[in-house]
Amino acid sequence: MATASADNPLKEHPAAATAVLSVVGYALVIGTFLGVVPGRVFPDLSLPQVNLLSDAIAVVNTVNVLVIAAGWRWIRRNEVRKHAAAMVTSFGLILVFLVMYLAKIGGGGTKEFVGPAFAYYPYLAMLAIHIILSIVSVPVVLYALILGITHSERELRTETPHRKVGRIAAGAWLVSLALGVVTYLLLNHVYSWEYTVTAVESVGALIAPVVGL
């Protein structure tokens, strides 16, 4: 392994940093849904504004799918600098999504799918896979990113699990984002929905943190 440096705690303790950042991310989302995060933190959004944010989130995540795919292709071609730029850009887009998503559920509400049974159950299945992958991807993505920004190219290839972890992170996040965009399209443009003013009024809202909803 690479020699640890006291001047770079992220490099010295990547797993610990990943754990702390993951807990912070989970706490923000869960706290927003449960109403633990004060409502005054978020803007008071109307339904048209919620719809606008939903569209913007879908656009951001569609772009992110393309960015991750490009980054994956570049590393397979050994274009390391392009790959690194794509992965950092992808993480930046994740942060943009998180800000918009928290504002939407904290200051607006959620939508519930209204459609025929033949579409409803596939929608739920895709939603469930999306949610599970979103949850489990957080620490994997963070760990791959921390390794990537704190180690040299040689260290990443020979002294860290970055390559293996990166494949898992990119694959899981790519599928999660893609399914999020598909469920957004089904909910907002193919079928219909019912609007719940706040995201914490029912236990059912806890299973609705889906990209674009």
Backbone bond lengths (Angstrom), bond angles and torsions (degrees), N, CA, C in turn:
res aa  C-N    CA-C-N  psi(-1)  N-CA   C-N-CA  omega(-1)  CA-C   N-CA-C  phi
1 M - - - 1.460 - - 1.517 109.98 -
2 A 1.339 114.94 159.91 1.453 119.16 178.98 1.517 110.03 -67.32
3 T 1.330 116.62 149.63 1.452 120.97 177.91 1.510 110.40 -65.97
4 A 1.319 118.23 127.66 1.460 121.88 -179.47 1.513 109.87 -69.26
5 S 1.314 115.34 147.67 1.457 120.84 -179.82 1.517 109.70 -123.02
6 A 1.341 115.91 127.84 1.461 120.26 179.45 1.513 111.37 -66.27
7 D 1.342 116.55 -19.75 1.452 120.43 -179.82 1.515 112.02 -84.22
8 N 1.310 117.77 -6.32 1.460 121.46 -178.26 1.529 109.36 -134.11
9 P 1.334 116.60 81.73 1.478 118.86 -176.81 1.514 113.30 -62.79
10 L 1.336 117.45 -28.49 1.463 119.12 177.65 1.524 110.76 -64.19
11 K 1.322 115.80 -41.01 1.465 119.85 179.26 1.523 110.85 -71.19
12 E 1.323 116.23 -35.18 1.448 120.54 -177.81 1.528 112.01 -73.97
13 H 1.339 116.42 -34.93 1.464 120.34 -176.04 1.532 110.72 -133.07
14 P 1.333 118.36 64.43 1.469 119.88 -177.50 1.523 113.42 -64.78
15 A 1.324 117.18 -35.92 1.463 119.74 -179.44 1.525 111.15 -67.81
16 A 1.341 116.66 -41.92 1.465 120.50 179.12 1.527 110.66 -64.98
17 A 1.336 116.35 -42.44 1.463 119.91 178.59 1.523 110.52 -62.88
18 T 1.326 115.96 -39.70 1.461 120.73 177.63 1.524 110.77 -61.32
19 A 1.325 116.33 -44.12 1.461 120.70 -179.28 1.526 111.36 -62.40
20 V 1.316 116.90 -44.90 1.470 120.64 -178.68 1.524 110.82 -63.94
21 L 1.332 116.97 -47.83 1.458 120.75 -178.81 1.527 111.45 -65.74
22 S 1.329 116.92 -35.46 1.467 120.42 178.10 1.521 110.67 -64.81
23 V 1.325 116.45 -44.43 1.461 120.48 179.54 1.522 110.65 -62.13
24 V 1.325 116.81 -40.89 1.466 120.37 178.22 1.526 110.67 -61.60
25 G 1.334 116.65 -45.08 1.462 120.67 179.57 1.514 112.23 -62.75
26 Y 1.338 116.44 -46.96 1.465 120.38 178.52 1.530 110.26 -60.96
27 A 1.330 116.59 -42.61 1.466 120.75 -177.68 1.522 111.40 -63.03
28 L 1.315 117.42 -39.23 1.458 120.69 179.29 1.529 111.49 -62.35
29 V 1.328 116.25 -46.77 1.462 120.19 -177.73 1.527 111.09 -69.60
30 I 1.331 116.80 -50.11 1.461 119.98 -178.27 1.522 110.65 -65.35
31 G 1.339 116.50 -41.01 1.460 120.47 178.40 1.509 112.73 -61.85
32 T 1.335 116.48 -35.83 1.460 120.21 177.61 1.522 110.83 -67.35
33 F 1.321 116.85 -43.71 1.462 120.59 179.59 1.520 112.23 -65.40
34 L 1.327 117.22 -37.70 1.460 120.94 -177.41 1.532 113.00 -84.40
35 G 1.319 116.14 -5.63 1.453 119.47 -179.51 1.513 113.97 81.17
36 V 1.343 116.70 11.42 1.463 120.42 179.13 1.525 110.65 -70.45
37 V 1.332 115.83 -39.92 1.463 120.31 174.84 1.520 107.66 -71.48
38 P 1.336 118.91 125.27 1.471 121.24 -176.54 1.521 112.43 -55.52
39 G 1.353 115.87 136.96 1.459 120.16 -178.71 1.509 113.88 -61.78
40 R 1.349 116.29 -26.66 1.474 119.16 -177.94 1.526 111.90 -67.16
41 V 1.317 116.43 -15.37 1.463 119.89 178.12 1.522 110.32 -67.36
42 F 1.337 116.96 -29.53 1.455 121.84 -173.47 1.529 111.23 -103.23
43 P 1.335 117.31 151.32 1.463 120.23 175.25 1.520 110.73 -70.27
44 D 1.333 116.49 150.02 1.462 120.93 177.49 1.526 107.63 -84.83
45 L 1.339 116.05 106.33 1.457 120.92 -171.60 1.526 112.18 -99.71
46 S 1.317 115.14 140.26 1.457 121.37 172.67 1.526 108.62 -84.62
47 L 1.339 117.07 168.94 1.463 120.33 178.41 1.532 111.93 -59.75
48 P 1.344 120.22 -43.60 1.475 119.17 176.60 1.528 112.45 -59.03
49 Q 1.328 116.76 -35.87 1.460 119.51 178.88 1.528 111.31 -71.21
50 V 1.335 116.52 -36.97 1.470 120.26 175.10 1.524 110.00 -61.55
51 N 1.338 115.71 -43.69 1.470 119.72 178.48 1.525 111.16 -62.06
52 L 1.331 116.06 -39.75 1.467 120.15 179.29 1.529 110.74 -64.60
53 L 1.326 115.71 -41.86 1.460 119.22 177.54 1.527 111.28 -65.44
54 S 1.332 116.45 -38.78 1.466 119.95 177.31 1.520 110.99 -58.83
55 D 1.330 115.84 -43.98 1.464 120.30 178.90 1.530 110.79 -64.82
56 A 1.332 115.92 -42.93 1.460 120.20 -178.77 1.529 110.88 -64.22
57 I 1.336 116.39 -41.15 1.460 120.69 178.42 1.524 110.57 -61.52
58 A 1.329 116.24 -42.84 1.465 120.22 179.50 1.521 111.14 -62.80
59 V 1.332 116.82 -39.68 1.467 120.92 178.56 1.528 110.27 -64.21
60 V 1.338 116.29 -46.91 1.467 120.96 -179.76 1.525 110.82 -58.54
61 N 1.326 115.97 -43.43 1.458 118.60 -177.20 1.524 112.90 -75.58
62 T 1.329 117.48 -28.61 1.464 120.05 173.30 1.528 110.07 -65.31
63 V 1.336 115.66 -43.78 1.465 120.18 176.16 1.525 110.10 -60.91
64 N 1.323 116.16 -39.83 1.462 120.06 -178.86 1.526 111.76 -65.17
65 V 1.324 117.19 -36.74 1.463 120.29 175.29 1.526 109.79 -57.64
66 L 1.321 116.29 -45.15 1.465 120.71 -179.80 1.526 111.52 -66.22
67 V 1.335 116.46 -38.85 1.461 120.86 -179.89 1.530 110.71 -65.25
68 I 1.344 117.01 -45.33 1.462 120.36 179.26 1.527 110.62 -63.39
69 A 1.331 116.43 -43.29 1.466 120.16 178.82 1.527 110.89 -60.68
70 A 1.330 115.85 -40.86 1.469 119.42 178.43 1.524 110.79 -65.74
71 G 1.341 116.28 -43.05 1.461 120.04 178.88 1.508 112.26 -61.40
72 W 1.319 116.28 -39.09 1.465 121.13 177.80 1.533 110.32 -64.37
73 R 1.317 115.76 -43.19 1.467 120.05 -179.80 1.529 110.83 -65.10
74 W 1.326 116.67 -40.65 1.458 120.43 -177.85 1.529 111.93 -65.58
75 I 1.346 116.93 -39.68 1.458 116.87 -179.03 1.522 110.68 -70.56
76 R 1.322 117.77 -30.19 1.470 120.42 176.23 1.534 110.60 -67.91
77 R 1.333 115.97 -24.93 1.467 120.50 176.26 1.524 111.77 -92.41
78 N 1.348 115.71 4.89 1.462 122.62 -179.22 1.526 112.44 65.03
79 E 1.310 117.36 27.94 1.466 122.01 174.59 1.529 107.48 -93.92
80 V 1.339 113.48 80.44 1.461 120.74 -168.54 1.526 112.32 -65.18
81 R 1.325 117.55 -43.77 1.467 120.02 -177.74 1.526 111.18 -62.67
82 K 1.319 116.80 -42.89 1.455 119.99 178.54 1.530 110.62 -64.53
83 H 1.328 115.15 -40.97 1.464 119.94 178.54 1.528 110.51 -60.80
84 A 1.337 116.21 -46.78 1.458 120.42 -178.90 1.525 110.85 -61.69
85 A 1.334 116.44 -42.96 1.468 120.38 179.42 1.524 110.97 -62.59
86 A 1.337 116.01 -39.82 1.462 119.96 179.90 1.522 111.34 -65.83
87 M 1.328 117.29 -41.72 1.460 120.14 -177.93 1.531 111.87 -69.40
88 V 1.329 116.73 -38.07 1.469 119.48 176.25 1.527 109.95 -66.87
89 T 1.330 116.68 -40.76 1.462 120.85 176.46 1.521 110.49 -61.36
90 S 1.326 116.49 -41.91 1.458 121.01 178.80 1.518 111.19 -59.64
91 F 1.333 116.70 -43.67 1.460 119.59 179.65 1.528 110.57 -65.87
92 G 1.323 116.62 -37.03 1.460 119.52 175.82 1.518 111.68 -61.16
93 L 1.334 116.37 -40.06 1.465 120.60 177.48 1.529 111.26 -66.53
94 I 1.337 116.68 -34.41 1.462 120.09 175.56 1.530 109.90 -61.41
95 L 1.328 117.22 -42.20 1.457 120.76 179.45 1.531 111.22 -65.99
96 V 1.335 116.56 -39.91 1.468 120.18 176.38 1.522 110.08 -60.98
97 F 1.347 115.84 -45.76 1.464 120.24 176.39 1.524 111.34 -56.96
98 L 1.342 116.88 -45.78 1.461 120.69 -175.88 1.527 111.34 -61.95
99 V 1.317 116.97 -42.70 1.466 120.58 178.50 1.531 110.85 -61.52
100 M 1.331 116.48 -47.08 1.464 120.05 -179.34 1.528 111.47 -66.86
101 Y 1.326 115.63 -39.10 1.464 119.94 -177.90 1.522 111.53 -66.60
102 L 1.340 116.54 -45.28 1.460 119.85 178.72 1.522 111.15 -64.40
103 A 1.334 116.81 -38.92 1.464 119.55 176.61 1.520 110.92 -62.68
104 K 1.330 116.84 -37.97 1.464 120.73 -177.70 1.521 112.28 -69.16
105 I 1.329 116.58 -46.35 1.461 118.02 -177.75 1.527 111.92 -80.27
106 G 1.343 116.96 -27.24 1.461 119.91 179.93 1.512 113.22 -81.17
107 G 1.329 116.37 -33.45 1.461 119.68 -177.17 1.508 113.86 -109.43
108 G 1.325 116.89 -5.52 1.461 119.92 -178.18 1.508 111.95 -126.65
109 G 1.324 117.31 -102.37 1.459 120.81 -177.68 1.512 110.99 -179.72
110 T 1.313 115.67 -165.51 1.458 121.61 -179.32 1.520 110.25 -127.33
111 K 1.312 114.68 165.10 1.465 120.94 178.82 1.520 109.63 -117.80
112 E 1.320 115.58 143.07 1.455 121.42 177.58 1.518 109.32 -111.43
113 F 1.324 114.56 135.02 1.466 121.48 -175.56 1.531 111.20 -63.98
114 V 1.315 116.27 132.54 1.464 122.84 174.29 1.526 107.28 -125.89
115 G 1.313 115.93 109.14 1.455 119.43 -177.89 1.507 110.42 -168.31
116 P 1.320 117.64 176.12 1.471 121.61 -179.06 1.517 111.57 -67.37
117 A 1.344 114.97 156.91 1.462 120.81 -176.09 1.524 112.21 -59.62
118 F 1.355 117.45 -36.44 1.465 119.27 -177.03 1.526 111.33 -65.79
119 A 1.326 117.30 -21.79 1.461 120.86 176.49 1.524 111.62 -98.75
120 Y 1.338 116.50 -30.19 1.455 121.46 -175.23 1.519 112.23 -62.85
121 Y 1.330 117.42 -45.81 1.461 119.70 -175.86 1.529 113.00 -71.70
122 P 1.325 119.32 -41.22 1.473 117.91 171.88 1.529 112.13 -61.15
123 Y 1.354 115.24 -37.05 1.470 119.56 177.34 1.524 109.86 -60.23
124 L 1.342 117.45 -47.08 1.459 121.11 179.05 1.521 111.63 -61.88
125 A 1.328 116.85 -39.40 1.461 120.37 -179.97 1.529 110.64 -63.71
126 M 1.330 116.52 -46.31 1.461 120.18 178.62 1.520 110.96 -64.46
127 L 1.336 116.04 -38.90 1.459 120.92 178.93 1.524 110.67 -63.03
128 A 1.333 116.14 -43.56 1.461 120.22 -179.63 1.528 111.26 -63.16
129 I 1.332 116.31 -44.53 1.470 119.74 178.97 1.519 110.13 -63.10
130 H 1.322 115.60 -42.64 1.466 120.56 178.65 1.521 111.29 -58.80
131 I 1.333 117.15 -46.90 1.460 121.43 -178.00 1.522 111.03 -64.01
132 I 1.333 116.29 -47.24 1.464 120.49 -178.98 1.529 111.04 -60.38
133 L 1.335 116.04 -46.30 1.464 119.60 179.53 1.527 111.42 -65.04
134 S 1.340 116.80 -37.45 1.459 120.41 178.00 1.522 111.06 -60.88
135 I 1.333 115.64 -41.70 1.461 120.42 -177.94 1.527 111.07 -68.84
136 V 1.319 116.37 -50.41 1.466 119.56 -175.13 1.528 112.22 -74.84
137 S 1.333 117.61 -20.46 1.464 120.14 -177.90 1.518 112.96 -75.32
138 V 1.333 116.87 -25.27 1.470 119.75 -173.43 1.525 112.48 -54.40
139 P 1.330 119.87 -57.60 1.474 118.23 -179.03 1.523 113.28 -66.41
140 V 1.328 117.46 -32.69 1.464 119.79 -179.28 1.531 110.16 -67.10
141 V 1.343 115.70 -44.84 1.468 120.28 178.37 1.524 110.49 -62.81
142 L 1.332 116.88 -45.13 1.463 120.41 -179.33 1.536 111.47 -62.76
143 Y 1.332 116.28 -41.35 1.460 119.83 -179.10 1.527 110.96 -64.48
144 A 1.332 115.95 -44.64 1.468 119.62 178.31 1.520 110.90 -62.27
145 L 1.332 117.01 -40.75 1.460 120.77 -179.83 1.526 111.43 -65.86
146 I 1.334 116.48 -45.53 1.464 120.04 -179.16 1.524 110.99 -61.81
147 L 1.328 116.10 -43.51 1.472 118.44 175.75 1.523 110.59 -60.23
148 G 1.327 116.23 -42.51 1.453 120.59 -175.82 1.513 114.19 -64.46
149 I 1.334 116.97 -36.03 1.469 119.84 -176.15 1.528 112.94 -91.05
150 T 1.329 117.52 -7.98 1.464 119.31 -177.47 1.526 113.69 -113.29
151 H 1.309 117.70 -4.01 1.469 120.40 -178.15 1.525 110.22 -124.73
152 S 1.304 114.38 153.79 1.456 120.33 175.79 1.517 109.67 -74.68
153 E 1.335 115.69 168.22 1.464 119.95 178.19 1.521 111.21 -59.55
154 R 1.311 117.09 -41.44 1.460 120.17 179.41 1.523 111.17 -64.26
155 E 1.327 115.89 -43.88 1.470 119.55 179.66 1.524 111.47 -62.97
156 L 1.327 115.24 -40.30 1.460 118.73 -179.27 1.515 111.17 -62.77
157 R 1.319 116.76 -37.35 1.459 120.73 -176.31 1.526 112.77 -78.59
158 T 1.329 116.72 -31.75 1.468 118.94 -170.37 1.521 115.00 -116.20
159 E 1.317 118.33 -19.23 1.466 119.79 -170.87 1.529 113.84 -123.95
160 T 1.301 118.71 0.39 1.469 121.13 -179.22 1.532 109.67 -136.45
161 P 1.336 117.10 161.85 1.470 120.87 175.77 1.525 112.18 -87.12
162 H 1.341 116.82 24.50 1.462 120.14 -173.82 1.526 112.37 -57.17
163 R 1.324 116.99 -41.59 1.466 119.75 -176.75 1.529 110.76 -62.38
164 K 1.324 116.60 -47.39 1.461 120.88 -178.89 1.526 111.21 -67.89
165 V 1.327 116.11 -47.27 1.463 120.33 -179.72 1.520 110.46 -64.45
166 G 1.323 116.49 -38.98 1.464 120.73 179.86 1.515 112.55 -62.47
167 R 1.334 116.38 -39.65 1.468 119.54 177.55 1.523 111.02 -62.47
168 I 1.329 115.69 -43.81 1.466 120.03 179.29 1.522 110.48 -64.71
169 A 1.336 116.18 -45.55 1.460 120.99 -178.07 1.520 111.11 -62.29
170 A 1.326 116.67 -48.86 1.462 120.25 -177.95 1.520 111.12 -64.56
171 G 1.323 117.21 -43.03 1.458 120.26 -179.62 1.508 112.63 -63.82
172 A 1.331 116.50 -47.44 1.467 120.53 -178.71 1.516 111.36 -65.32
173 W 1.327 116.40 -43.99 1.470 119.25 -178.01 1.520 111.11 -69.41
174 L 1.317 116.50 -36.19 1.461 120.52 178.86 1.530 110.86 -62.39
175 V 1.332 116.41 -47.19 1.471 120.28 179.15 1.526 110.48 -64.80
176 S 1.337 116.56 -41.91 1.460 120.30 -179.66 1.525 111.50 -61.05
177 L 1.317 116.46 -47.60 1.467 120.39 179.85 1.519 111.32 -63.18
178 A 1.337 116.66 -43.74 1.459 120.20 -178.93 1.527 111.30 -61.96
179 L 1.327 117.20 -43.70 1.462 120.19 178.46 1.522 111.28 -67.22
180 G 1.335 116.35 -34.08 1.458 119.33 175.85 1.510 112.36 -62.22
181 V 1.315 116.27 -41.10 1.466 120.29 178.86 1.529 110.55 -67.57
182 V 1.336 116.86 -40.67 1.469 120.33 178.94 1.527 110.61 -62.65
183 T 1.333 117.44 -45.48 1.467 119.60 -179.99 1.530 111.13 -66.50
184 Y 1.336 116.71 -33.72 1.468 120.10 174.20 1.533 110.65 -59.62
185 L 1.322 116.08 -45.72 1.462 119.83 -179.50 1.523 111.44 -64.25
186 L 1.332 117.10 -42.37 1.459 120.37 179.36 1.530 110.80 -62.99
187 L 1.310 116.06 -42.83 1.463 120.57 -176.63 1.518 112.55 -72.02
188 N 1.311 116.94 -43.78 1.467 120.93 -169.29 1.519 114.74 -96.98
189 H 1.333 118.04 -22.57 1.457 118.93 -171.90 1.529 114.83 -128.88
190 V 1.329 117.07 -25.20 1.458 119.17 -179.40 1.526 110.80 -94.01
191 Y 1.336 116.31 -47.67 1.455 120.65 -179.98 1.525 109.34 -115.49
192 S 1.318 118.03 -146.62 1.454 120.40 -176.38 1.518 110.67 -132.61
193 W 1.344 116.18 -179.22 1.458 121.14 -175.67 1.519 110.48 -152.37
194 E 1.343 113.90 161.90 1.456 122.14 170.38 1.519 107.82 -116.52
195 Y 1.321 116.01 141.85 1.459 120.46 -173.20 1.525 111.25 -100.63
196 T 1.335 115.76 132.69 1.458 121.80 173.22 1.517 107.64 -108.37
197 V 1.334 117.33 124.36 1.456 121.42 -170.42 1.518 112.39 -61.15
198 T 1.335 118.07 -41.56 1.460 119.63 177.50 1.507 109.49 -122.54
199 A 1.309 115.58 151.96 1.461 120.84 -176.25 1.513 113.24 -82.21
200 V 1.331 118.72 -2.29 1.459 120.63 -174.23 1.522 112.07 -115.37
201 E 1.334 118.05 11.34 1.449 120.12 -176.42 1.514 113.35 -77.02
202 S 1.315 117.22 -19.32 1.460 119.73 -179.69 1.515 110.28 -142.66
203 V 1.321 116.14 153.61 1.469 120.61 177.70 1.509 110.43 -61.81
204 G 1.354 115.55 -31.06 1.455 119.63 -179.80 1.507 113.34 -59.49
205 A 1.329 115.98 -26.85 1.454 118.82 -180.00 1.520 111.51 -64.34
206 L 1.321 117.78 -21.75 1.461 120.68 -177.64 1.517 112.66 -67.94
207 I 1.342 117.46 -17.35 1.457 118.70 179.79 1.518 111.46 -103.18
208 A 1.351 116.01 17.24 1.449 118.22 -175.91 1.506 116.10 -110.56
209 P 1.351 122.07 18.31 1.447 119.63 179.78 1.521 111.67 -76.56
210 V 1.353 116.38 73.71 1.454 119.71 -175.75 1.505 110.00 -110.99
211 V 1.303 115.74 140.40 1.450 121.64 179.40 1.524 109.62 -54.52
212 G 1.317 115.25 124.67 1.459 120.37 174.55 1.505 114.71 86.59
213 L 1.313 121.68 -6.80 1.452 120.71 -178.58 1.514 110.97 -85.83
